Amino acid sequence: MGQRWIATDFGGLDVLRLVEASAPDPGPGEVRIAVRAAGMNPADHKHLAKAPGEGRALPLPIGYEVSGVVESLGPGTELASGGGAPGDEVLAFRISGGYASEVTVPARDVFAKPAALDHPAAANLLLAATTAAEMLEVTGVGEGDVVLLHGASGAVGVSVLQQAVRLGARVVGTASERSADVVRGFGGEPVAYGDGLVERVRELAPDGVQAALDAVGTDEAVDASLALVADRSRIVTIAAAARAQQDGITMIGGAMPASQAFRDAARARLVAMAASGDLVVPVARTFPLADAVEALQLLQTGHPGGKLALLP
């Protein structure tokens, strides 16, 4: 019998329960995966809070991405990356209920796992990478642009840095002093956040900043972006919805139809980047599947030091 985490109500981490449950046999267009690692993202615990007027059914499955091994495919079914057979190593995103020992999911969301990534890294590739790719896309970042990136040492930030380098952009990224080497290591130029941020960025980029990408959602990040970037259509946030509406900057998010369409279309390209070694995923720590609540508590601190993964 398999196991999976569910939320029995809406609220905090206390609503989570580990229950026995086996994934069903796959039908046409489906794949059953033995999960080797479940990726963890802030969206996982935010998903537990019920938004006003939102009609999500309980019990609520948790987790959007996994890496594992194909157990079986439905009749006439191929992976999104083509082919597929029992025993193949794969990753899957965007799915529902990834905090589990096995899942049955649509084949359109399953891709061959790049050999360059182990299972914990592969399980954490696509949510962050597709978010980063969309941030660069909606702000039109390209060759020669100077980009201000807020939260450059976080999971989305690290993916932005790697993808921006391939676009030929120069990235100035906010980070704490202890995380500055992370930013440098992925091709960015670190700058300390806090009082005087705008002046420090201007010193680093005296000819101007063309775009700003906010992965933290603070007023400081939005205010600095507005002060430094003349064209508000080239400022994007993933975490400051109220400021986006107030100040006329772009907000993107996984629940938005346009974001979903872009991110789904970007998956194959990003998996290919990882396969060629051009996109890596720093993993800070892994936890047994049974310790998901402890892992989520660390994730909620906002400073896990890299990605986290659950290992069934």
Backbone bond lengths (Angstrom), bond angles and torsions (degrees), N, CA, C in turn:
res aa  C-N    CA-C-N  psi(-1)  N-CA   C-N-CA  omega(-1)  CA-C   N-CA-C  phi
1 M - - - 1.463 - - 1.524 110.08 -
2 G 1.332 116.74 132.93 1.447 120.95 179.02 1.515 111.90 -80.98
3 Q 1.321 115.32 178.38 1.465 121.99 178.12 1.523 109.48 -133.04
4 R 1.311 115.61 151.15 1.457 120.61 173.22 1.514 109.89 -154.03
5 W 1.331 114.76 153.25 1.461 121.29 176.16 1.529 109.77 -92.59
6 I 1.328 115.14 136.98 1.458 121.55 175.16 1.519 108.79 -134.24
7 A 1.320 115.95 158.36 1.462 121.83 170.14 1.523 107.61 -102.04
8 T 1.322 116.28 124.62 1.458 120.66 -178.95 1.516 112.68 -86.24
9 D 1.336 116.39 -9.29 1.460 122.57 178.07 1.519 107.39 -156.58
10 F 1.320 116.98 178.84 1.455 121.05 174.13 1.528 108.52 -97.00
11 G 1.324 116.60 143.58 1.458 119.58 -179.62 1.508 112.17 153.11
12 G 1.338 116.02 -136.45 1.454 121.73 -178.98 1.517 111.93 -94.63
13 L 1.322 115.65 -164.59 1.459 120.12 -176.33 1.527 112.47 -68.27
14 D 1.324 117.43 -15.91 1.464 120.43 -179.44 1.527 113.02 -68.96
15 V 1.342 117.61 -11.45 1.469 119.72 -179.73 1.530 111.45 -87.16
16 L 1.332 117.90 -3.42 1.460 121.15 -176.60 1.525 111.44 -82.45
17 R 1.332 115.39 141.03 1.454 121.71 178.20 1.527 108.93 -137.56
18 L 1.348 116.44 139.04 1.456 122.11 173.84 1.525 107.38 -94.61
19 V 1.327 117.21 118.70 1.463 121.56 -174.67 1.522 109.97 -123.82
20 E 1.321 115.53 158.64 1.453 120.69 174.38 1.521 109.07 -80.96
21 A 1.302 116.16 131.31 1.471 120.95 -179.28 1.515 108.80 -165.44
22 S 1.303 116.46 132.04 1.460 121.35 176.17 1.523 109.66 -101.02
23 A 1.311 116.42 141.87 1.463 120.27 175.91 1.521 109.53 -70.61
24 P 1.320 118.38 139.56 1.471 120.68 -179.30 1.530 111.79 -69.15
25 D 1.322 115.78 159.57 1.458 119.93 172.57 1.525 109.49 -60.30
26 P 1.329 117.68 141.76 1.460 119.51 -177.97 1.522 112.25 -74.80
27 G 1.327 115.07 138.37 1.450 120.56 172.10 1.518 109.87 -93.96
28 P 1.323 117.88 -172.65 1.461 120.55 177.05 1.533 110.99 -55.11
29 G 1.342 115.93 132.22 1.458 119.98 179.61 1.514 114.27 80.24
30 E 1.339 117.95 12.70 1.465 121.25 -178.58 1.528 111.16 -125.94
31 V 1.340 114.82 158.81 1.456 122.89 179.06 1.526 108.49 -135.08
32 R 1.327 116.43 134.90 1.469 119.38 171.01 1.520 108.70 -100.36
33 I 1.337 114.90 130.25 1.459 122.16 -174.53 1.521 109.45 -120.23
34 A 1.334 116.51 131.38 1.458 121.53 166.99 1.527 106.64 -81.65
35 V 1.318 116.90 113.45 1.463 121.71 -172.11 1.529 109.73 -75.79
36 R 1.319 115.38 127.62 1.462 121.29 173.86 1.531 111.40 -99.49
37 A 1.330 116.72 -27.12 1.456 121.48 176.34 1.524 108.93 -155.86
38 A 1.319 115.88 139.34 1.463 122.15 174.39 1.521 108.54 -110.05
39 G 1.321 116.62 125.16 1.452 120.83 178.31 1.514 111.44 -71.11
40 M 1.338 115.97 152.70 1.463 121.45 -179.04 1.518 109.52 -124.43
41 N 1.328 114.99 136.20 1.461 121.87 -177.93 1.523 109.83 -141.52
42 P 1.348 117.84 152.86 1.466 119.32 176.63 1.523 113.08 -54.08
43 A 1.335 117.20 -30.25 1.464 120.06 178.86 1.524 111.76 -59.77
44 D 1.344 117.68 -24.08 1.458 120.29 -177.46 1.524 111.28 -63.55
45 H 1.341 116.73 -48.84 1.465 117.61 -178.95 1.530 111.70 -80.78
46 K 1.326 117.40 -27.71 1.466 119.15 175.32 1.524 111.11 -66.24
47 H 1.333 115.98 -27.43 1.462 123.02 179.67 1.531 111.61 -63.43
48 L 1.333 116.19 -21.08 1.461 119.82 -177.77 1.522 112.75 -74.54
49 A 1.319 117.42 -24.04 1.460 121.00 -178.77 1.525 109.69 -80.90
50 K 1.313 116.91 127.45 1.459 120.90 -178.42 1.523 109.99 -82.66
51 A 1.320 116.26 118.42 1.459 120.33 177.53 1.522 109.86 -73.09
52 P 1.346 117.96 149.86 1.462 120.94 179.39 1.527 111.11 -55.34
53 G 1.315 115.45 128.37 1.458 120.18 176.22 1.508 114.58 78.66
54 E 1.339 117.89 3.04 1.463 120.77 -177.17 1.525 109.15 -87.14
55 G 1.318 117.19 129.83 1.451 121.14 -173.34 1.507 114.10 -105.80
56 R 1.324 119.71 49.52 1.452 121.36 179.49 1.525 110.39 -76.80
57 A 1.316 115.71 141.01 1.456 120.89 -175.32 1.519 111.35 -84.74
58 L 1.306 115.65 145.64 1.453 122.79 173.45 1.531 108.98 -101.28
59 P 1.349 119.31 151.61 1.468 126.41 -4.49 1.520 111.74 -70.24
60 L 1.322 115.33 150.90 1.454 121.60 -172.12 1.521 110.52 -100.87
61 P 1.337 119.10 122.12 1.468 120.62 175.78 1.524 110.86 -73.23
62 I 1.320 117.15 152.55 1.461 122.74 -174.90 1.529 109.40 -124.45
63 G 1.343 116.88 138.75 1.458 121.88 173.47 1.509 113.69 107.27
64 Y 1.328 116.28 130.83 1.457 122.50 -173.26 1.520 115.15 -108.82
65 E 1.349 118.58 -11.97 1.465 118.14 -175.81 1.528 110.60 -150.98
66 V 1.327 114.37 144.83 1.465 121.03 -179.25 1.524 109.91 -142.67
67 S 1.328 113.94 165.90 1.461 121.78 168.30 1.519 106.73 -132.59
68 G 1.315 116.54 144.63 1.452 118.36 -177.88 1.511 112.31 -176.98
69 V 1.333 115.65 -152.60 1.460 123.32 -174.67 1.523 109.01 -126.71
70 V 1.313 116.23 134.35 1.461 120.67 178.25 1.534 109.60 -64.13
71 E 1.331 115.23 125.41 1.467 120.31 172.32 1.527 110.92 -91.31
72 S 1.329 116.59 -42.89 1.466 120.25 179.57 1.513 109.23 -163.41
73 L 1.337 115.51 156.54 1.461 122.94 176.99 1.528 108.75 -119.69
74 G 1.327 115.53 147.60 1.447 119.51 175.41 1.520 111.32 -67.45
75 P 1.317 116.88 165.63 1.474 120.66 -179.72 1.529 112.28 -55.92
76 G 1.335 115.39 132.79 1.460 120.58 176.35 1.511 114.92 64.07
77 T 1.319 117.93 26.33 1.471 121.67 -172.23 1.517 111.86 -105.83
78 E 1.322 116.37 137.92 1.461 123.51 170.96 1.519 109.59 -121.68
79 L 1.334 116.21 155.51 1.456 121.25 174.06 1.525 110.14 -67.51
80 A 1.331 115.99 164.02 1.464 120.18 175.59 1.518 111.13 -60.09
81 S 1.323 117.20 -30.23 1.467 121.75 179.02 1.520 112.43 -89.20
82 G 1.339 117.54 2.46 1.456 121.95 178.19 1.514 112.46 97.61
83 G 1.311 115.51 148.42 1.454 120.75 176.37 1.515 112.25 63.99
84 G 1.327 115.26 -147.49 1.446 120.97 178.79 1.514 111.64 117.89
85 A 1.333 115.66 136.26 1.455 121.69 179.69 1.519 108.35 -154.19
86 P 1.333 117.46 156.24 1.466 119.98 175.84 1.528 111.11 -52.14
87 G 1.322 115.23 135.68 1.455 120.92 -178.39 1.514 113.78 98.39
88 D 1.350 118.01 -15.64 1.464 120.41 178.80 1.527 110.72 -68.64
89 E 1.329 115.74 139.98 1.466 120.46 174.37 1.526 108.76 -83.89
90 V 1.338 115.94 132.35 1.463 121.28 -174.23 1.520 110.17 -140.40
91 L 1.326 115.27 166.04 1.463 122.43 166.52 1.520 107.62 -128.09
92 A 1.327 115.95 157.57 1.460 120.01 -177.41 1.519 110.56 -140.96
93 F 1.336 115.97 135.66 1.462 124.82 177.46 1.530 107.11 -167.18
94 R 1.299 125.46 138.65 1.450 131.33 -1.88 1.509 110.62 -90.65
95 I 1.326 118.06 118.00 1.450 121.56 -179.69 1.528 109.18 -119.97
96 S 1.315 115.51 178.67 1.459 121.79 177.36 1.519 108.58 -123.64
97 G 1.338 116.87 130.18 1.455 120.11 176.26 1.505 115.25 87.93
98 G 1.319 117.88 37.30 1.456 121.42 -177.30 1.517 115.40 -71.34
99 Y 1.346 117.71 -19.55 1.465 120.17 177.78 1.530 107.64 -76.44
100 A 1.309 117.13 77.45 1.460 121.89 -172.30 1.517 109.98 -158.43
101 S 1.327 115.95 163.58 1.464 120.64 176.82 1.518 111.61 -85.37
102 E 1.333 117.03 -20.92 1.461 121.49 175.56 1.521 108.49 -155.22
103 V 1.332 115.97 148.65 1.463 121.66 -179.17 1.516 109.31 -139.57
104 T 1.313 115.74 148.87 1.460 122.21 169.04 1.516 107.20 -115.18
105 V 1.336 116.14 120.08 1.462 121.21 -168.77 1.525 110.23 -137.38
106 P 1.339 117.51 162.63 1.465 119.94 176.36 1.529 111.61 -61.65
107 A 1.314 116.23 135.37 1.458 120.90 -179.53 1.523 112.12 -63.03
108 R 1.335 117.30 -25.15 1.471 120.08 179.43 1.523 112.45 -64.44
109 D 1.345 117.01 -14.94 1.459 121.61 -178.76 1.519 112.81 -104.28
110 V 1.342 117.66 10.09 1.463 121.91 -173.74 1.529 110.11 -117.75
111 F 1.331 115.64 130.06 1.463 122.21 -176.34 1.529 109.50 -129.47
112 A 1.327 115.98 150.14 1.464 120.07 174.28 1.525 109.38 -58.53
113 K 1.327 117.04 132.64 1.462 121.03 -179.10 1.525 110.32 -73.25
114 P 1.329 118.17 129.06 1.459 119.89 174.96 1.529 110.59 -61.57
115 A 1.307 116.41 133.50 1.463 120.65 178.95 1.523 111.68 -63.13
116 A 1.343 116.21 -22.93 1.465 120.37 -178.90 1.517 112.82 -70.04
117 L 1.330 117.91 -15.56 1.461 121.74 -178.25 1.522 109.75 -113.20
118 D 1.335 117.06 136.27 1.453 119.43 170.07 1.534 108.42 -78.07
119 H 1.328 116.69 176.16 1.461 118.77 -173.94 1.535 113.40 -63.36
120 P 1.339 120.94 -43.60 1.469 118.65 178.75 1.524 113.23 -60.57
121 A 1.338 116.79 -38.64 1.470 119.73 178.06 1.521 110.94 -70.17
122 A 1.327 117.28 -44.00 1.464 120.83 -179.31 1.523 111.44 -62.32
123 A 1.337 116.16 -35.52 1.457 120.53 -179.96 1.528 112.31 -70.03
124 N 1.312 116.27 -13.41 1.472 120.93 -179.02 1.520 113.25 -113.89
125 L 1.316 117.38 11.38 1.463 120.37 -174.03 1.521 113.79 -72.92
126 L 1.333 117.42 -52.87 1.461 118.98 -156.90 1.527 116.45 -87.84
127 L 1.313 119.84 -30.80 1.466 116.59 178.64 1.528 110.10 -63.65
128 A 1.317 116.54 -49.08 1.463 119.67 178.91 1.519 111.72 -65.85
129 A 1.340 117.13 -43.08 1.462 120.25 -175.20 1.521 112.47 -67.99
130 T 1.338 117.45 -40.35 1.469 118.70 179.17 1.522 111.04 -69.56
131 T 1.336 116.87 -34.23 1.464 120.22 175.59 1.519 110.31 -63.06
132 A 1.332 116.05 -47.11 1.467 121.15 179.01 1.521 111.05 -60.86
133 A 1.324 116.65 -43.74 1.463 120.41 -179.25 1.519 111.00 -61.86
134 E 1.333 116.81 -40.34 1.459 118.86 179.83 1.525 111.53 -68.55
135 M 1.312 117.87 -37.17 1.467 120.63 177.18 1.534 110.54 -59.07
136 L 1.325 116.02 -43.98 1.467 119.79 179.13 1.524 111.36 -68.26
137 E 1.326 116.92 -36.71 1.462 121.47 -178.45 1.525 111.80 -67.10
138 V 1.333 116.91 -49.23 1.470 118.70 -173.86 1.524 112.33 -71.00
139 T 1.328 117.47 -20.79 1.465 120.07 177.06 1.525 112.03 -96.61
140 G 1.325 116.99 0.82 1.467 120.48 174.84 1.511 114.50 64.89
141 V 1.322 117.85 33.49 1.464 120.74 -177.18 1.530 109.88 -68.33
142 G 1.329 114.81 133.55 1.456 119.93 -179.72 1.503 112.13 -151.25
143 E 1.312 114.99 -168.41 1.464 123.53 -177.03 1.522 111.51 -51.14
144 G 1.345 116.07 127.33 1.455 122.09 174.56 1.512 115.78 84.22
145 D 1.320 118.53 -7.61 1.467 120.26 178.92 1.521 110.98 -70.20
146 V 1.329 115.02 145.07 1.460 121.64 169.06 1.527 106.80 -101.61
147 V 1.318 115.70 125.42 1.459 121.67 -173.58 1.516 109.21 -119.59
148 L 1.333 116.26 134.74 1.458 122.01 171.77 1.525 107.56 -98.28
149 L 1.334 116.49 121.55 1.457 122.64 -177.44 1.519 109.36 -116.55
150 H 1.323 116.52 116.73 1.465 121.31 177.23 1.519 109.80 -89.60
151 G 1.333 116.89 126.62 1.459 121.01 -176.99 1.512 111.65 84.04
152 A 1.316 116.44 44.92 1.466 120.66 -171.27 1.521 113.79 -71.07
153 S 1.327 118.44 -20.75 1.467 119.36 -177.76 1.520 112.64 -94.66
154 G 1.338 118.43 -2.46 1.451 121.33 177.10 1.516 111.70 -79.20
155 A 1.331 115.86 178.63 1.466 120.38 -174.93 1.520 111.88 -61.26
156 V 1.335 117.20 -47.66 1.464 120.07 178.58 1.524 109.70 -66.61
157 G 1.326 116.61 -42.11 1.454 120.37 -179.78 1.513 113.57 -59.30
158 V 1.326 116.68 -44.74 1.468 120.72 179.47 1.526 110.62 -62.53
159 S 1.330 116.82 -37.30 1.467 118.89 177.61 1.523 110.76 -70.17
160 V 1.334 117.49 -39.22 1.471 120.46 175.32 1.526 109.96 -57.40
161 L 1.323 117.24 -47.07 1.465 120.68 -178.24 1.525 111.12 -56.31
162 Q 1.317 116.85 -47.00 1.462 120.03 -177.35 1.530 112.04 -67.10
163 Q 1.322 116.24 -39.56 1.464 118.94 -179.52 1.528 111.54 -74.11
164 A 1.320 117.33 -34.98 1.466 120.74 -179.40 1.524 111.33 -66.99
165 V 1.324 116.67 -36.87 1.471 120.39 177.40 1.522 110.40 -57.58
166 R 1.332 116.79 -41.18 1.461 120.79 179.98 1.521 111.89 -68.71
167 L 1.328 116.99 -23.57 1.469 120.99 177.93 1.527 112.02 -84.38
168 G 1.319 116.10 -9.14 1.458 119.66 -179.33 1.513 114.15 84.91
169 A 1.334 117.05 19.30 1.461 121.00 179.90 1.522 110.35 -93.10
170 R 1.317 114.93 157.28 1.462 122.50 173.16 1.522 107.21 -104.47
171 V 1.344 117.26 129.34 1.459 120.63 -175.37 1.521 110.51 -118.17
172 V 1.329 115.25 124.55 1.458 123.22 169.87 1.529 106.17 -100.58
173 G 1.335 117.00 119.57 1.452 119.87 -171.71 1.512 113.89 -121.09
174 T 1.338 116.45 131.20 1.460 119.59 177.60 1.520 110.16 -74.31
175 A 1.327 114.99 141.62 1.463 120.87 -179.25 1.518 108.18 -165.27
176 S 1.324 115.66 160.66 1.459 119.96 171.71 1.519 108.81 -73.79
177 E 1.327 115.35 164.50 1.466 119.39 -179.58 1.531 111.06 -59.63
178 R 1.338 117.07 -37.53 1.468 119.97 -177.79 1.526 112.67 -70.86
179 S 1.338 116.52 -17.48 1.462 120.46 -178.67 1.523 113.01 -104.48
180 A 1.325 117.10 2.39 1.466 120.60 -175.66 1.524 111.81 -60.34
181 D 1.335 116.87 -37.53 1.463 118.99 -178.73 1.529 111.78 -67.68
182 V 1.337 117.34 -29.42 1.460 120.32 175.49 1.521 110.06 -62.15
183 V 1.324 116.07 -45.58 1.458 120.80 179.83 1.523 110.19 -62.26
184 R 1.322 117.15 -46.28 1.474 120.75 178.55 1.524 111.00 -60.98
185 G 1.321 115.75 -40.18 1.454 120.35 -176.55 1.519 113.71 -62.69
186 F 1.324 116.56 -24.47 1.464 120.17 179.42 1.530 112.17 -107.19
187 G 1.337 116.32 19.54 1.456 120.75 170.53 1.512 116.08 91.85
188 G 1.343 118.02 7.10 1.454 120.59 178.90 1.521 112.01 -96.74
189 E 1.328 115.18 171.30 1.465 121.78 175.92 1.522 107.72 -113.71
190 P 1.345 118.09 110.13 1.464 119.88 -174.49 1.522 112.41 -72.25
191 V 1.336 114.24 146.69 1.452 121.91 173.69 1.523 106.62 -140.37
192 A 1.334 115.92 136.90 1.460 119.95 -177.72 1.525 110.42 -73.80
193 Y 1.333 115.67 135.63 1.463 118.33 173.40 1.526 108.95 -79.90
194 G 1.328 116.69 174.86 1.459 120.88 -177.58 1.518 111.30 107.89
195 D 1.314 116.47 -175.92 1.464 122.40 -177.15 1.528 110.77 -50.41
196 G 1.325 115.45 134.04 1.457 120.74 178.91 1.512 114.19 86.50
197 L 1.345 117.95 11.80 1.465 120.86 -177.48 1.524 111.76 -59.02
198 V 1.318 117.57 -47.01 1.469 120.94 -176.79 1.526 110.20 -58.79
199 E 1.320 116.59 -44.41 1.471 120.35 -178.80 1.528 110.89 -65.40
200 R 1.329 116.66 -39.26 1.474 118.63 179.76 1.521 111.07 -66.31
201 V 1.320 117.18 -38.21 1.467 119.58 178.21 1.527 109.87 -66.29
202 R 1.312 117.28 -41.51 1.470 120.20 179.61 1.518 111.46 -62.65
203 E 1.323 116.87 -33.57 1.459 119.48 176.84 1.529 110.97 -66.72
204 L 1.326 116.13 -38.67 1.460 120.65 179.30 1.526 112.61 -75.11
205 A 1.322 116.25 -29.63 1.472 120.82 -176.55 1.527 109.58 -131.34
206 P 1.327 117.43 70.13 1.473 120.70 -175.54 1.523 113.44 -64.13
207 D 1.329 118.43 -19.87 1.461 120.71 179.78 1.524 113.03 -91.26
208 G 1.330 116.00 2.94 1.452 119.27 173.20 1.517 114.36 110.22
209 V 1.330 114.49 164.35 1.467 123.75 179.15 1.518 107.44 -118.44
210 Q 1.316 116.67 128.21 1.469 120.26 -175.97 1.527 113.76 -89.52
211 A 1.339 117.71 -28.44 1.462 120.18 -176.28 1.521 109.48 -148.78
212 A 1.339 115.68 153.93 1.464 121.30 177.83 1.521 109.26 -133.55
213 L 1.332 115.87 133.93 1.454 123.16 -178.31 1.519 108.41 -121.53
214 D 1.324 116.81 118.38 1.462 121.69 -175.32 1.521 110.45 -106.39
215 A 1.338 115.93 112.63 1.459 121.11 177.90 1.524 112.14 -109.35
216 V 1.343 117.38 12.54 1.469 120.10 -178.54 1.521 113.60 -119.04
217 G 1.330 117.76 -33.93 1.457 120.38 174.48 1.510 116.65 85.23
218 T 1.326 118.44 12.88 1.463 120.44 179.56 1.525 110.88 -83.09
219 D 1.334 115.57 157.73 1.468 119.48 174.93 1.521 110.46 -61.57
220 E 1.328 116.93 -36.94 1.465 119.54 178.47 1.523 110.94 -58.68
221 A 1.322 116.90 -43.25 1.459 120.37 -178.82 1.520 111.03 -63.38
222 V 1.325 116.73 -45.28 1.465 119.87 -179.41 1.525 110.81 -68.15
223 D 1.337 117.11 -43.66 1.471 120.27 -179.31 1.526 111.05 -61.51
224 A 1.326 117.31 -43.19 1.466 120.51 179.27 1.522 110.81 -65.03
225 S 1.317 116.16 -39.82 1.469 119.93 178.60 1.515 111.00 -61.60
226 L 1.318 116.51 -44.63 1.471 120.87 179.65 1.518 111.56 -64.65
227 A 1.319 116.55 -35.29 1.462 120.23 -178.92 1.528 112.25 -72.76
228 L 1.325 116.79 -27.45 1.463 120.34 -171.48 1.522 114.84 -103.71
229 V 1.329 117.59 -22.93 1.466 121.17 -175.37 1.530 109.28 -112.22
230 A 1.318 116.69 120.19 1.468 120.71 -175.20 1.524 112.58 -71.64
231 D 1.321 116.85 -36.20 1.461 122.13 -175.17 1.526 109.59 -97.12
232 R 1.333 116.88 107.68 1.464 119.81 -175.13 1.527 112.77 -66.57
233 S 1.311 118.25 -19.51 1.455 119.86 176.49 1.522 111.77 -69.38
234 R 1.337 116.29 -11.73 1.466 120.80 179.47 1.534 111.42 -105.22
235 I 1.331 115.73 22.90 1.460 122.11 171.95 1.519 107.30 -117.84
236 V 1.332 116.88 128.72 1.463 120.79 -179.63 1.521 109.03 -131.73
237 T 1.330 115.67 146.49 1.459 121.65 174.60 1.520 109.70 -131.67
238 I 1.333 115.37 149.36 1.463 120.29 173.39 1.524 110.73 -111.44
239 A 1.342 116.96 1.62 1.467 118.64 -170.62 1.522 114.83 -141.66
240 A 1.319 118.83 2.24 1.471 120.91 -176.90 1.523 109.40 -126.11
241 A 1.331 115.91 67.26 1.462 120.86 -174.95 1.517 112.51 -61.19
242 A 1.323 117.17 -42.17 1.466 120.05 -178.26 1.522 111.03 -64.73
243 R 1.319 116.91 -41.50 1.464 120.02 179.04 1.526 111.06 -68.54
244 A 1.319 116.96 -35.24 1.464 119.70 178.33 1.522 110.18 -60.47
245 Q 1.321 116.44 -45.03 1.462 120.11 179.54 1.519 110.93 -67.76
246 Q 1.303 116.32 -40.94 1.464 121.08 -177.48 1.526 112.65 -68.47
247 D 1.329 116.48 -40.18 1.466 120.56 -170.20 1.521 114.17 -105.76
248 G 1.322 117.78 -0.62 1.451 119.87 175.67 1.513 114.48 73.16
249 I 1.343 116.08 34.54 1.452 119.65 174.73 1.530 108.31 -106.64
250 T 1.314 116.74 169.99 1.459 121.15 -174.21 1.526 111.20 -83.98
251 M 1.334 115.53 134.82 1.458 122.15 173.38 1.522 108.42 -116.27
252 I 1.317 117.14 132.09 1.467 120.66 174.97 1.519 108.71 -124.76
253 G 1.327 116.55 157.63 1.455 120.21 -179.86 1.508 111.16 -169.53
254 G 1.319 116.13 150.85 1.448 121.59 -174.56 1.512 114.89 -60.85
255 A 1.341 117.81 -21.98 1.464 120.29 179.64 1.522 112.78 -86.36
256 M 1.326 117.77 -7.69 1.462 121.40 -178.74 1.528 110.05 -82.79
257 P 1.319 118.68 133.36 1.474 120.29 -177.18 1.522 113.91 -54.65
258 A 1.333 117.69 -42.61 1.466 119.23 -179.30 1.523 110.93 -65.11
259 S 1.338 116.32 -39.51 1.461 119.92 177.84 1.523 110.73 -65.52
260 Q 1.319 117.18 -42.93 1.449 120.33 179.17 1.532 111.15 -59.14
261 A 1.319 116.52 -45.49 1.462 120.43 -178.41 1.527 110.99 -63.21
262 F 1.332 116.74 -44.82 1.464 119.28 179.71 1.519 110.74 -63.73
263 R 1.312 116.83 -46.56 1.461 120.13 -174.60 1.521 111.75 -66.67
264 D 1.325 116.69 -38.50 1.457 118.70 176.57 1.531 110.83 -62.01
265 A 1.328 116.21 -42.37 1.462 120.38 -178.51 1.525 112.05 -68.94
266 A 1.339 117.41 -26.05 1.467 121.27 -176.33 1.520 113.32 -84.07
267 R 1.321 117.95 -12.88 1.466 119.99 -171.36 1.532 113.35 -58.62
268 A 1.323 117.46 -48.93 1.466 120.02 -175.89 1.529 111.18 -60.68
269 R 1.313 116.81 -41.11 1.473 120.79 179.76 1.525 110.70 -63.15
270 L 1.320 117.11 -41.61 1.459 120.89 -177.67 1.526 111.51 -72.12
271 V 1.328 117.65 -35.60 1.465 120.31 173.90 1.528 110.08 -62.84
272 A 1.326 116.42 -39.98 1.466 120.59 177.85 1.530 111.07 -63.99
273 M 1.344 117.19 -38.87 1.466 120.22 176.40 1.519 110.55 -61.06
274 A 1.325 116.38 -43.83 1.464 120.10 179.14 1.528 110.81 -64.16
275 A 1.321 116.47 -38.69 1.465 120.48 -179.50 1.524 111.90 -63.64
276 S 1.335 116.05 -32.61 1.462 120.04 -179.34 1.529 112.46 -88.03
277 G 1.327 117.06 0.63 1.459 120.85 178.78 1.509 114.63 85.77
278 D 1.342 117.55 8.14 1.464 121.12 -178.14 1.521 113.55 -90.49
279 L 1.337 117.26 -1.27 1.462 120.61 -179.13 1.524 107.23 -145.70
280 V 1.333 116.08 110.05 1.458 121.00 -179.51 1.524 109.56 -112.64
281 V 1.325 115.76 162.11 1.463 122.05 -176.66 1.527 108.40 -127.83
282 P 1.334 118.11 105.16 1.467 119.40 177.53 1.531 110.92 -69.78
283 V 1.312 117.09 122.92 1.472 122.13 177.94 1.523 108.07 -107.94
284 A 1.329 115.51 125.60 1.461 120.34 -177.51 1.511 112.52 -85.52
285 R 1.359 115.91 -37.88 1.458 117.99 -171.33 1.518 110.12 -164.07
286 T 1.329 116.07 149.61 1.453 121.25 173.80 1.528 109.11 -119.57
287 F 1.334 115.23 154.91 1.458 122.86 -179.80 1.526 108.89 -133.37
288 P 1.335 117.73 149.68 1.461 118.52 168.57 1.525 110.48 -60.04
289 L 1.311 117.18 150.02 1.465 120.86 178.74 1.524 111.16 -53.13
290 A 1.315 117.69 -37.48 1.459 121.07 -178.13 1.522 112.97 -64.76
291 D 1.342 117.28 -18.81 1.468 121.21 -177.67 1.525 112.29 -99.74
292 A 1.325 117.67 29.93 1.463 121.36 -176.82 1.521 112.23 -60.27
293 V 1.331 117.87 -38.00 1.466 119.49 -178.65 1.521 110.27 -64.89
294 E 1.329 117.45 -44.51 1.469 120.60 176.91 1.527 110.90 -59.59
295 A 1.333 116.51 -41.94 1.463 120.54 179.06 1.529 111.21 -64.42
296 L 1.318 116.51 -40.98 1.467 120.03 178.93 1.532 111.26 -66.59
297 Q 1.311 117.31 -33.75 1.463 119.79 176.08 1.519 110.85 -62.21
298 L 1.328 116.87 -40.99 1.463 120.14 175.58 1.519 110.38 -65.79
299 L 1.318 117.45 -42.18 1.458 121.10 179.67 1.524 111.09 -60.78
300 Q 1.329 116.87 -37.80 1.462 121.34 -178.33 1.523 113.04 -66.97
301 T 1.334 117.81 -19.96 1.462 119.43 178.07 1.519 111.68 -66.42
302 G 1.358 115.86 -21.62 1.454 120.40 -177.76 1.510 114.01 80.87
303 H 1.333 117.20 2.07 1.473 120.44 -178.56 1.523 111.00 -136.01
304 P 1.333 117.61 58.76 1.461 118.81 179.62 1.523 113.85 -76.65
305 G 1.339 117.59 -12.00 1.464 120.74 178.93 1.507 114.91 81.74
306 G 1.316 117.65 10.30 1.459 123.95 -177.26 1.505 108.49 147.76
307 K 1.309 116.69 -173.98 1.446 120.17 -178.61 1.528 111.96 -75.28
308 L 1.336 114.87 154.44 1.455 122.25 176.89 1.531 108.49 -117.33
309 A 1.318 116.58 150.94 1.454 121.11 178.49 1.516 110.27 -140.71
310 L 1.330 115.66 147.25 1.455 123.12 174.06 1.518 109.08 -99.38
311 L 1.327 117.34 134.86 1.460 121.72 -178.01 1.525 109.40 -115.39
312 P 1.338 117.83 108.16 1.469 120.05 175.45 1.531 110.90 -61.51
